[in-house]
Amino acid sequence: MDTYLRTVITTYHRTVINQSYPATQTGADITLAGYGMMLNQLLDCADRLARNGIQAEVVKLNTITPIPLERLTASVQKTGRLLVAEDSAAAGGVGQRIAAGLFDAGIQVRGLALVNTGHTFVTHGTVPQLQRLCGLDGASLYHRALEVCRHG
């Protein structure tokens, strides 16, 4: 699995559009968006999707306020589907703000999944345990992305 570090993406098979631009991988079937440590899980998800013939565009959000809607708009117009992963609460999250921004811009989204820690308290555990519990690990995101692609 490729590992995202703060300023470097180690890669041997990905096309990085532009080091300073928030897209790390291009694709035509679904847009995967996130920030921080979620990028590792999204890249894992994209690898799993690719093994099943689904091309994911991974968009790294370099800022979350303001949200870079121009890049997301261009990507979602191309793919028609969006999965946003964030390791924070659902209420008022980045995913909700992205969905609202796309709606306000009149962007048609055929499939949408906002994956986050939900509306309840998250128990104690290691980061991998909590990611798995909240559906934020690569395997869980892969299954959610498949649902979005099938129903969108």
N, C-alpha and C positions, 0 to 999 in steps of 0.2 A: 504494500500500500504506500502511496506517496504521502509524504508528511509535509504539512504546511507549517512553516516557521514564520515569524513576524514579517520578514522582508524577503524570504526566499521560498520558492516552490521547487522542491527537488522533483525532477521529471525526466522521463526517458521516452514517453510515448504521448504526452499531451502537447497540444499547441497552446502556448500562452500568448494571448492576443497582444498584450502590451503590458510590461511589468507594472506600470503605474495605473493601468486601467482595471476596473473591478471584475473582469471576466477571466476565468482561469481555464475554461474549456468551452469549446463551441459544440452545439448540437441543435437538432431540429425538432425533437419530439417533446421535450419538457425542459422547463427552466427550474434549476435548483438554486436557491438563494440563501445566504447566511453570512455570518460574521464570526470573528474570533475562532474559538476552538471548534465550532460547528463545521468549519470548512473541511477539516479532516474527515468528518463523517459524511459530508456531502460528496467529497471526492471518492470515498469508498462506495457510496451509493451509486455514483455515476459509473464506476468500474463494474459493479454488479449489473447495472442496467445495460451497459455496453455488451456484456457477455450474452445478453438476451436480445441483442439487436435494437436496443432503444438508445437513441443518441440524446444525451443530456447536456444542456448548456449550464455550466456552473458559474454563478455570478457571486463574486466576493464583494460584500458591502464594506467598503473602506470607511464609510461614515454611516451613522444611523440617525443623525440629526444634522443637517437635513438628509433625508433618504434620497439616493441617486435615482430618481424615478426615470430619467431619460434612458439610462442603460437598461433598466428593468422593462420599461415600456417597449423598447426595441426588441428585447429578447422574447417577451411574452407575446408580442404581435407575431413573431416568427413561429413560436412553439404552440401557443394557445393554451399552455398548461403551466402551472406554477406550484412549486412546493417551497415553503419558507421554513427553515429550521432555526430555532433559537432556544438557548438554554435559560429561558426566563419565563415568567408567568404569562398566561394568555391575555389577561386584561390589559389593554393599552400597549400591547407589544408591537414590535416592528412589523410582524406579519400582518396584523390588523391595519396598521398605518399604510403598508404597501397595498393591501387589497383595496382600501378606501381610495388611495391615490390613483390606482389603475381604474377603478370605477368612475371617479371624478373625471379622468381623462378620456372616458368612453372606450376603454380597451376591453374587447371581448375576451373573457377567460372561460374556456370550455371545461377546465378542471382546475381545482384549487385545493391545496392542503396546507394548513397552518399547524406546524408541529412544534410544541413547546412543552413546558412543564405542567401546564394545565391550571386549574383553579384551586387546587388544594395544596396543603403543606407537603413538601417532599422530605421523606425520611433521610436518615443518615446512611452513608455508604461511600464506596470509592466512586471516582468519576465514571469509570466504565459501568459499574453497577447501576448508578443513577441514570446514566444515558440509556441503558437497556430498559430500566424500569419506566422511564418517561417516553420511550419510543424514539429516542434521539441518537441511537447507535446506527452504524451504517446499514446493518441488516434490516432493522425496523424501518428506517427511512426508505430503503429499497422497496419494501412491501407497500408502504404508503404511496410511493411514486408509481408503482405498478397499478394500484387502485386508481390513481388520478389518470393515468394513461388509458386504462380500460374504460373508464366511465366518462372521460372528457373528450 
